[in-house]
């Protein structure tokens, strides 16, 4: 059963666009960017709507937290596809980590693929590079 979106005060009223300070910035790991490029055009259009109208506005309200090896990450389902992301609320950033098809029990399943990337350390490296680009140098 789908979780209804939360309605925190910062979510704009119907028909209003979020102001720049209210919206979350969307950032993409290199792997996620490659995933998106490999999608069919119609799926990419669906994804763009999900990203702009949901995850940039209220990533917790439209997503579900993951458990296990992918704890601290969130998912959003659209059709047979999933967007896996991490929320950095203090920075107002949503880091898109992976986009792909859910194939339960299959080695090509998006969750299995991302778990192996996380175990290798590559996911942490990619997230660090995404954050480095937006954090001020000290």
OpenMM code with the backbone's topology and positions (N, CA, C; nanometers):
from openmm import Vec3, app, unit

residues = "UNK UNK UNK UNK UNK UNK UNK UNK UNK UNK UNK UNK UNK UNK UNK UNK UNK UNK UNK UNK UNK UNK UNK UNK UNK UNK UNK UNK UNK UNK UNK UNK UNK UNK UNK UNK UNK UNK UNK UNK UNK UNK UNK UNK UNK UNK UNK UNK UNK UNK UNK UNK UNK UNK UNK UNK UNK UNK UNK UNK UNK UNK UNK UNK UNK UNK UNK UNK UNK UNK UNK UNK UNK UNK UNK UNK UNK UNK UNK UNK UNK UNK UNK UNK UNK UNK UNK UNK UNK UNK UNK UNK UNK UNK UNK UNK UNK UNK UNK UNK UNK UNK UNK UNK UNK UNK UNK UNK UNK UNK UNK UNK UNK UNK UNK UNK UNK UNK UNK UNK UNK UNK UNK UNK UNK UNK UNK UNK UNK UNK UNK UNK UNK UNK UNK UNK UNK UNK".split()
positions = [
    Vec3(0.0829, -0.1182, 0.0000),
    Vec3(0.0000, 0.0000, 0.0000),
    Vec3(0.0874, 0.1248, 0.0000),
    Vec3(0.0550, 0.2187, -0.0812),
    Vec3(0.1334, 0.3418, -0.0927),
    Vec3(0.1141, 0.4297, 0.0287),
    Vec3(0.2245, 0.4905, 0.0677),
    Vec3(0.2229, 0.5843, 0.1781),
    Vec3(0.1810, 0.7202, 0.1237),
    Vec3(0.0853, 0.7859, 0.1912),
    Vec3(0.0443, 0.9185, 0.1476),
    Vec3(0.1538, 1.0183, 0.1780),
    Vec3(0.1715, 1.1188, 0.0900),
    Vec3(0.2753, 1.2181, 0.1166),
    Vec3(0.2432, 1.2975, 0.2422),
    Vec3(0.3486, 1.3278, 0.3180),
    Vec3(0.3342, 1.4138, 0.4344),
    Vec3(0.3092, 1.5549, 0.3850),
    Vec3(0.2505, 1.6381, 0.4667),
    Vec3(0.2287, 1.7761, 0.4268),
    Vec3(0.2940, 1.8729, 0.5239),
    Vec3(0.4268, 1.8782, 0.5244),
    Vec3(0.4915, 1.9750, 0.6111),
    Vec3(0.4659, 2.1164, 0.5606),
    Vec3(0.4876, 2.2136, 0.6460),
    Vec3(0.4582, 2.3532, 0.6135),
    Vec3(0.5341, 2.4012, 0.4910),
    Vec3(0.6508, 2.3420, 0.4628),
    Vec3(0.7307, 2.3930, 0.3516),
    Vec3(0.6819, 2.3466, 0.2150),
    Vec3(0.5869, 2.2538, 0.2098),
    Vec3(0.5351, 2.2082, 0.0810),
    Vec3(0.4386, 2.3143, 0.0285),
    Vec3(0.4553, 2.3594, -0.0951),
    Vec3(0.3700, 2.4650, -0.1478),
    Vec3(0.2260, 2.4182, -0.1659),
    Vec3(0.1346, 2.5121, -0.1655),
    Vec3(-0.0059, 2.4813, -0.1893),
    Vec3(-0.0223, 2.4328, -0.3323),
    Vec3(-0.1359, 2.3682, -0.3587),
    Vec3(-0.1627, 2.3153, -0.4926),
    Vec3(-0.1531, 2.4265, -0.5952),
    Vec3(-0.0853, 2.3998, -0.7040),
    Vec3(-0.0718, 2.4958, -0.8114),
    Vec3(0.0461, 2.5906, -0.7962),
    Vec3(0.1060, 2.5945, -0.6780),
    Vec3(0.2218, 2.6805, -0.6568),
    Vec3(0.3487, 2.6008, -0.6778),
    Vec3(0.4486, 2.6659, -0.7318),
    Vec3(0.5795, 2.6024, -0.7433),
    Vec3(0.6574, 2.6322, -0.6166),
    Vec3(0.7441, 2.5387, -0.5735),
    Vec3(0.8225, 2.5673, -0.4538),
    Vec3(0.9203, 2.6806, -0.4821),
    Vec3(0.9428, 2.7638, -0.3820),
    Vec3(1.0425, 2.8678, -0.3997),
    Vec3(1.1800, 2.8035, -0.3933),
    Vec3(1.2804, 2.8756, -0.4375),
    Vec3(1.4147, 2.8196, -0.4444),
    Vec3(1.4611, 2.7723, -0.3076),
    Vec3(1.4313, 2.8488, -0.1996),
    Vec3(1.4779, 2.8070, -0.0688),
    Vec3(1.3986, 2.6886, -0.0134),
    Vec3(1.2796, 2.6621, -0.0677),
    Vec3(1.1999, 2.5502, -0.0197),
    Vec3(1.2336, 2.4206, -0.0930),
    Vec3(1.2686, 2.4307, -0.2197),
    Vec3(1.2923, 2.3121, -0.3005),
    Vec3(1.4241, 2.2459, -0.2632),
    Vec3(1.4291, 2.1147, -0.2819),
    Vec3(1.5532, 2.0401, -0.2660),
    Vec3(1.6266, 2.0439, -0.3991),
    Vec3(1.7577, 2.0547, -0.3931),
    Vec3(1.8391, 2.0426, -0.5136),
    Vec3(1.8508, 1.8940, -0.5464),
    Vec3(1.8461, 1.8611, -0.6716),
    Vec3(1.8656, 1.7234, -0.7161),
    Vec3(2.0063, 1.7117, -0.7716),
    Vec3(2.0808, 1.6151, -0.7206),
    Vec3(2.2163, 1.5875, -0.7680),
    Vec3(2.2231, 1.4400, -0.8054),
    Vec3(2.3075, 1.4081, -0.9021),
    Vec3(2.3140, 1.2724, -0.9553),
    Vec3(2.4549, 1.2170, -0.9445),
    Vec3(2.4649, 1.0926, -0.8973),
    Vec3(2.5940, 1.0254, -0.9009),
    Vec3(2.6217, 0.9899, -1.0471),
    Vec3(2.7483, 0.9675, -1.0821),
    Vec3(2.7781, 0.9272, -1.2209),
    Vec3(2.7037, 0.7994, -1.2624),
    Vec3(2.6916, 0.7040, -1.1713),
    Vec3(2.6185, 0.5806, -1.2046),
    Vec3(2.4713, 0.6101, -1.2340),
    Vec3(2.4091, 0.6972, -1.1526),
    Vec3(2.2683, 0.7311, -1.1749),
    Vec3(2.2511, 0.8038, -1.3079),
    Vec3(2.3437, 0.8938, -1.3394),
    Vec3(2.3369, 0.9642, -1.4675),
    Vec3(2.3429, 0.8648, -1.5838),
    Vec3(2.4293, 0.7648, -1.5716),
    Vec3(2.4389, 0.6614, -1.6763),
    Vec3(2.3104, 0.5792, -1.6823),
    Vec3(2.2541, 0.5474, -1.5646),
    Vec3(2.1267, 0.4730, -1.5614),
    Vec3(2.0187, 0.5496, -1.6374),
    Vec3(2.0112, 0.6791, -1.6122),
    Vec3(1.9075, 0.7620, -1.6736),
    Vec3(1.9273, 0.7697, -1.8249),
    Vec3(2.0513, 0.7824, -1.8692),
    Vec3(2.0787, 0.7880, -2.0131),
    Vec3(2.0365, 0.6595, -2.0838),
    Vec3(2.0406, 0.5476, -2.0129),
    Vec3(2.0059, 0.4200, -2.0757),
    Vec3(1.8547, 0.3938, -2.0792),
    Vec3(1.7754, 0.4789, -2.0154),
    Vec3(1.6303, 0.4591, -2.0131),
    Vec3(1.5664, 0.4994, -2.1451),
    Vec3(1.4560, 0.4351, -2.1778),
    Vec3(1.3751, 0.4716, -2.2935),
    Vec3(1.3195, 0.6120, -2.2701),
    Vec3(1.2984, 0.6870, -2.3758),
    Vec3(1.2524, 0.8257, -2.3657),
    Vec3(1.1262, 0.8445, -2.2837),
    Vec3(1.0267, 0.7567, -2.2992),
    Vec3(0.9021, 0.7723, -2.2243),
    Vec3(0.9236, 0.7498, -2.0747),
    Vec3(1.0140, 0.6590, -2.0395),
    Vec3(1.0463, 0.6345, -1.8984),
    Vec3(1.1218, 0.7551, -1.8430),
    Vec3(1.2109, 0.8114, -1.9240),
    Vec3(1.2837, 0.9319, -1.8818),
    Vec3(1.1879, 1.0476, -1.8546),
    Vec3(1.0835, 1.0603, -1.9371),
    Vec3(0.9839, 1.1656, -1.9153),
    Vec3(0.9101, 1.1433, -1.7834),
    Vec3(0.8731, 1.0186, -1.7560),
    Vec3(0.8080, 0.9870, -1.6276),
    Vec3(0.9012, 1.0199, -1.5117),
    Vec3(1.0266, 0.9845, -1.5259),
    Vec3(1.1253, 1.0098, -1.4216),
    Vec3(1.1412, 1.1597, -1.3977),
    Vec3(1.1476, 1.2378, -1.5040),
    Vec3(1.1624, 1.3824, -1.4899),
    Vec3(1.0473, 1.4397, -1.4069),
    Vec3(0.9251, 1.3935, -1.4325),
    Vec3(0.8096, 1.4410, -1.3554),
    Vec3(0.8216, 1.4007, -1.2086),
    Vec3(0.8631, 1.2772, -1.1833),
    Vec3(0.8818, 1.2299, -1.0462),
    Vec3(0.9845, 1.3168, -0.9745),
    Vec3(1.0953, 1.3433, -1.0405),
    Vec3(1.2026, 1.4209, -0.9783),
    Vec3(1.1593, 1.5646, -0.9503),
    Vec3(1.0991, 1.6289, -1.0481),
    Vec3(1.0643, 1.7700, -1.0344),
    Vec3(0.9447, 1.7945, -0.9433),
    Vec3(0.8419, 1.7092, -0.9539),
    Vec3(0.7177, 1.7350, -0.8823),
    Vec3(0.7087, 1.6656, -0.7475),
    Vec3(0.7928, 1.5671, -0.7259),
    Vec3(0.7840, 1.4931, -0.6002),
    Vec3(0.9128, 1.5013, -0.5191),
    Vec3(1.0205, 1.4471, -0.5721),
    Vec3(1.1420, 1.4365, -0.4920),
    Vec3(1.2078, 1.5710, -0.4645),
    Vec3(1.1955, 1.6670, -0.5533),
    Vec3(1.2521, 1.7990, -0.5280),
    Vec3(1.1673, 1.8782, -0.4285),
    Vec3(1.0427, 1.8363, -0.4098),
    Vec3(0.9507, 1.9073, -0.3208),
    Vec3(0.9446, 1.8423, -0.1832),
    Vec3(0.9269, 1.7104, -0.1785),
    Vec3(0.9066, 1.6408, -0.0518),
    Vec3(0.9595, 1.4970, -0.0625),
    Vec3(1.0915, 1.4788, -0.0600),
    Vec3(1.1485, 1.3454, -0.0847),
    Vec3(1.1085, 1.2395, 0.0186),
    Vec3(1.0873, 1.2777, 0.1431),
    Vec3(1.0443, 1.1799, 0.2428),
    Vec3(0.8974, 1.1440, 0.2254),
    Vec3(0.8161, 1.2416, 0.1909),
    Vec3(0.6728, 1.2193, 0.1769),
    Vec3(0.6365, 1.1314, 0.0595),
    Vec3(0.7164, 1.1361, -0.0453),
    Vec3(0.6873, 1.0568, -0.1647),
    Vec3(0.7710, 0.9299, -0.1742),
    Vec3(0.8583, 0.9061, -0.0776),
    Vec3(0.9436, 0.7884, -0.0827),
    Vec3(0.9244, 0.6996, 0.0374),
    Vec3(0.9930, 0.5892, 0.0334),
    Vec3(0.9937, 0.4952, 0.1453),
    Vec3(1.1379, 0.4651, 0.1826),
    Vec3(1.1677, 0.4606, 0.3124),
    Vec3(1.3055, 0.4303, 0.3531),
    Vec3(1.3397, 0.2844, 0.3257),
    Vec3(1.4651, 0.2604, 0.2915),
    Vec3(1.5127, 0.1243, 0.2701),
    Vec3(1.5742, 0.0713, 0.3994),
    Vec3(1.5884, -0.0597, 0.4056),
    Vec3(1.6450, -0.1242, 0.5243),
    Vec3(1.7648, -0.2075, 0.4835),
    Vec3(1.8252, -0.2667, 0.5838),
    Vec3(1.9374, -0.3574, 0.5595),
    Vec3(2.0591, -0.2850, 0.5088),
    Vec3(2.1219, -0.3434, 0.4073),
    Vec3(2.2457, -0.2874, 0.3524),
    Vec3(2.2252, -0.1483, 0.2935),
    Vec3(2.1008, -0.1137, 0.2605),
    Vec3(2.0731, 0.0172, 0.2004),
    Vec3(1.9985, 0.1100, 0.2973),
    Vec3(2.0142, 0.0861, 0.4267),
    Vec3(1.9556, 0.1765, 0.5257),
    Vec3(2.0142, 0.3159, 0.5021),
    Vec3(1.9394, 0.4189, 0.5310),
    Vec3(1.9732, 0.5600, 0.5075),
    Vec3(1.9477, 0.6027, 0.3632),
    Vec3(1.8999, 0.5118, 0.2809),
    Vec3(1.8611, 0.5446, 0.1447),
    Vec3(1.7095, 0.5324, 0.1352),
    Vec3(1.6541, 0.5946, 0.0341),
    Vec3(1.5101, 0.5954, 0.0115),
    Vec3(1.4811, 0.5459, -0.1286),
    Vec3(1.3569, 0.5026, -0.1501),
    Vec3(1.3147, 0.4618, -0.2845),
    Vec3(1.1843, 0.5311, -0.3187),
    Vec3(1.1665, 0.5528, -0.4473),
    Vec3(1.0384, 0.5973, -0.5011),
    Vec3(1.0075, 0.5037, -0.6170),
    Vec3(0.8856, 0.4523, -0.6180),
    Vec3(0.8436, 0.3585, -0.7217),
    Vec3(0.7633, 0.4325, -0.8282),
    Vec3(0.7948, 0.4056, -0.9536),
    Vec3(0.7111, 0.4523, -1.0640),
    Vec3(0.7113, 0.3431, -1.1684),
    Vec3(0.5943, 0.2857, -1.1913),
    Vec3(0.5820, 0.1697, -1.2797),
    Vec3(0.6663, 0.0552, -1.2259),
    Vec3(0.7426, -0.0094, -1.3136),
    Vec3(0.8328, -0.1169, -1.2722),
    Vec3(0.9692, -0.0631, -1.2294),
    Vec3(0.9851, 0.0673, -1.2331),
    Vec3(1.1142, 0.1299, -1.2054),
    Vec3(1.1210, 0.1837, -1.0628),
    Vec3(1.2438, 0.1997, -1.0176),
    Vec3(1.2705, 0.2559, -0.8855),
    Vec3(1.3776, 0.3630, -0.8985),
    Vec3(1.3633, 0.4669, -0.8165),
    Vec3(1.4675, 0.5676, -0.7994),
    Vec3(1.5181, 0.5463, -0.6575),
    Vec3(1.6471, 0.5266, -0.6419),
    Vec3(1.7087, 0.5121, -0.5101),
    Vec3(1.7876, 0.6399, -0.4837),
    Vec3(1.7644, 0.6989, -0.3667),
    Vec3(1.8266, 0.8276, -0.3384),
    Vec3(1.8589, 0.8417, -0.1907),
    Vec3(1.9398, 0.9414, -0.1611),
    Vec3(1.9757, 0.9745, -0.0235),
    Vec3(1.9397, 1.1201, -0.0018),
    Vec3(1.8822, 1.1491, 0.1134),
    Vec3(1.8383, 1.2846, 0.1457),
    Vec3(1.9375, 1.3476, 0.2422),
    Vec3(1.9770, 1.4686, 0.2116),
    Vec3(2.0610, 1.5490, 0.3002),
    Vec3(1.9784, 1.6726, 0.3394),
    Vec3(1.8943, 1.6586, 0.4440),
    Vec3(1.7993, 1.7659, 0.4763),
    Vec3(1.8649, 1.8989, 0.5126),
    Vec3(1.9789, 1.8957, 0.5811),
    Vec3(2.0448, 2.0210, 0.6209),
    Vec3(2.0914, 2.0992, 0.4984),
    Vec3(2.1294, 2.0280, 0.3951),
    Vec3(2.1773, 2.0916, 0.2717),
    Vec3(2.0651, 2.1140, 0.1707),
    Vec3(1.9476, 2.0563, 0.1997),
    Vec3(1.8330, 2.0597, 0.1076),
    Vec3(1.8729, 1.9978, -0.0265),
    Vec3(1.9367, 1.8800, -0.0173),
    Vec3(1.9855, 1.8084, -0.1351),
    Vec3(1.9307, 1.6658, -0.1350),
    Vec3(1.8893, 1.6213, -0.2511),
    Vec3(1.8547, 1.4821, -0.2748),
    Vec3(1.9567, 1.4297, -0.3753),
    Vec3(2.0334, 1.3296, -0.3330),
    Vec3(2.1341, 1.2688, -0.4214),
    Vec3(2.0737, 1.1437, -0.4836),
    Vec3(2.0532, 1.1466, -0.6128),
    Vec3(1.9993, 1.0320, -0.6861),
    Vec3(2.1147, 0.9357, -0.7091),
    Vec3(2.0991, 0.8120, -0.6588),
    Vec3(2.2077, 0.7138, -0.6630),
    Vec3(2.1901, 0.6094, -0.7717),
    Vec3(2.0652, 0.5746, -0.8029),
    Vec3(2.0420, 0.4700, -0.9009),
    Vec3(1.8982, 0.4784, -0.9514),
    Vec3(1.8789, 0.4399, -1.0765),
    Vec3(1.7463, 0.4317, -1.1364),
    Vec3(1.7439, 0.3031, -1.2169),
    Vec3(1.6420, 0.2217, -1.1954),
    Vec3(1.6359, 0.0971, -1.2706),
    Vec3(1.5099, 0.0189, -1.2451),
    Vec3(1.5051, -0.0963, -1.3068),
    Vec3(1.3887, -0.1839, -1.2982),
    Vec3(1.4003, -0.2734, -1.1753),
    Vec3(1.2856, -0.2969, -1.1131),
    Vec3(1.2785, -0.3906, -1.0010),
    Vec3(1.2525, -0.5286, -1.0587),
    Vec3(1.3495, -0.6182, -1.0438),
    Vec3(1.3372, -0.7562, -1.0916),
    Vec3(1.3657, -0.8479, -0.9741),
    Vec3(1.2686, -0.8643, -0.8870),
    Vec3(1.2886, -0.9405, -0.7642),
    Vec3(1.3460, -1.0788, -0.7938),
    Vec3(1.4534, -1.1121, -0.7216),
    Vec3(1.5166, -1.2416, -0.7377),
    Vec3(1.6148, -1.2496, -0.8536),
    Vec3(1.6296, -1.1432, -0.9289),
    Vec3(1.7178, -1.1407, -1.0456),
    Vec3(1.8456, -1.0645, -1.0101),
    Vec3(1.9580, -1.1093, -1.0612),
    Vec3(2.0856, -1.0424, -1.0355),
    Vec3(2.0860, -0.9000, -1.0911),
    Vec3(1.9998, -0.8720, -1.1889),
    Vec3(1.9926, -0.7385, -1.2478),
    Vec3(1.9004, -0.6454, -1.1689),
    Vec3(1.8453, -0.6934, -1.0587),
    Vec3(1.7569, -0.6133, -0.9748),
    Vec3(1.8298, -0.4887, -0.9242),
    Vec3(1.7630, -0.3749, -0.9264),
    Vec3(1.8244, -0.2477, -0.8879),
    Vec3(1.8816, -0.2516, -0.7463),
    Vec3(1.8135, -0.3182, -0.6544),
    Vec3(1.8619, -0.3231, -0.5163),
    Vec3(1.9897, -0.4065, -0.5046),
    Vec3(1.9933, -0.5199, -0.5726),
    Vec3(2.1151, -0.6028, -0.5704),
    Vec3(2.2331, -0.5293, -0.6318),
    Vec3(2.2080, -0.4608, -0.7418),
    Vec3(2.3156, -0.3865, -0.8068),
    Vec3(2.3695, -0.2771, -0.7154),
    Vec3(2.2783, -0.2027, -0.6518),
    Vec3(2.3235, -0.0927, -0.5662),
    Vec3(2.3929, -0.1449, -0.4407),
    Vec3(2.3475, -0.2569, -0.3868),
    Vec3(2.4148, -0.3164, -0.2708),
    Vec3(2.5591, -0.3520, -0.3051),
    Vec3(2.5815, -0.4085, -0.4236),
    Vec3(2.7192, -0.4449, -0.4606),
    Vec3(2.8050, -0.3202, -0.4816),
    Vec3(2.7466, -0.2133, -0.5356),
    Vec3(2.8203, -0.0878, -0.5526),
    Vec3(2.8535, -0.0293, -0.4152),
    Vec3(2.7585, -0.0388, -0.3221),
    Vec3(2.7819, 0.0119, -0.1864),
    Vec3(2.8915, -0.0680, -0.1166),
    Vec3(2.8880, -0.1999, -0.1295),
    Vec3(2.9892, -0.2851, -0.0654),
    Vec3(3.1292, -0.2591, -0.1207),
    Vec3(3.1374, -0.2232, -0.2477),
    Vec3(3.2682, -0.1982, -0.3094),
    Vec3(3.3272, -0.0640, -0.2661),
    Vec3(3.2438, 0.0238, -0.2093),
    Vec3(3.2901, 0.1559, -0.1692),
    Vec3(3.2687, 0.2617, -0.2764),
    Vec3(3.2306, 0.2192, -0.3966),
    Vec3(3.2133, 0.3135, -0.5068),
    Vec3(3.0968, 0.4096, -0.4817),
    Vec3(2.9899, 0.3622, -0.4174),
    Vec3(2.8759, 0.4490, -0.3898),
    Vec3(2.9161, 0.5610, -0.2939),
    Vec3(2.9899, 0.5273, -0.1898),
    Vec3(3.0370, 0.6291, -0.0946),
    Vec3(3.1264, 0.7315, -0.1655),
    Vec3(3.2126, 0.6852, -0.2533),
    Vec3(3.2998, 0.7763, -0.3285),
    Vec3(3.2184, 0.8700, -0.4167),
    Vec3(3.1176, 0.8155, -0.4840),
    Vec3(3.0360, 0.8979, -0.5717),
    Vec3(2.9551, 0.9998, -0.4921),
    Vec3(2.8995, 0.9592, -0.3784),
    Vec3(2.8246, 1.0535, -0.2949),
    Vec3(2.9172, 1.1629, -0.2413),
    Vec3(3.0376, 1.1249, -0.2024),
    Vec3(3.1343, 1.2236, -0.1535),
    Vec3(3.1671, 1.3254, -0.2630),
    Vec3(3.1818, 1.2797, -0.3865),
    Vec3(3.2139, 1.3729, -0.4953),
    Vec3(3.0950, 1.4652, -0.5240),
    Vec3(2.9731, 1.4143, -0.5120),
    Vec3(2.8544, 1.4975, -0.5314),
    Vec3(2.8504, 1.6062, -0.4243),
    Vec3(2.8726, 1.5675, -0.2990),
    Vec3(2.8669, 1.6640, -0.1889),
    Vec3(2.9812, 1.7641, -0.1953),
    Vec3(3.0971, 1.7187, -0.2382),
    Vec3(3.2127, 1.8078, -0.2473),
    Vec3(3.1846, 1.9248, -0.3421),
    Vec3(3.1073, 1.8986, -0.4458),
    Vec3(3.0756, 2.0017, -0.5440),
    Vec3(2.9829, 2.1093, -0.4893),
    Vec3(2.9055, 2.0768, -0.3850),
    Vec3(2.8087, 2.1750, -0.3350),
    Vec3(2.8468, 2.2360, -0.2018),
    Vec3(2.9401, 2.1728, -0.1304),
    Vec3(2.9821, 2.2260, -0.0012),
    Vec3(3.0905, 2.3319, -0.0186),
    Vec3(3.0847, 2.4364, 0.0619),
    Vec3(3.1901, 2.5383, 0.0511),
    Vec3(3.3233, 2.4810, 0.0982),
    Vec3(3.4301, 2.5260, 0.0369),
    Vec3(3.5632, 2.4794, 0.0768),
    Vec3(3.6003, 2.5430, 0.2084),
    Vec3(3.6653, 2.4642, 0.2946),
    Vec3(3.7070, 2.5159, 0.4251),
    Vec3(3.8559, 2.5163, 0.4374),
] * unit.nanometer
topology = app.Topology()
chain = topology.addChain("A")
for resn in residues:
    res = topology.addResidue(resn, chain)
    for name in ("N", "CA", "C"):
        topology.addAtom(name, app.Element.getBySymbol(name[0]), res)
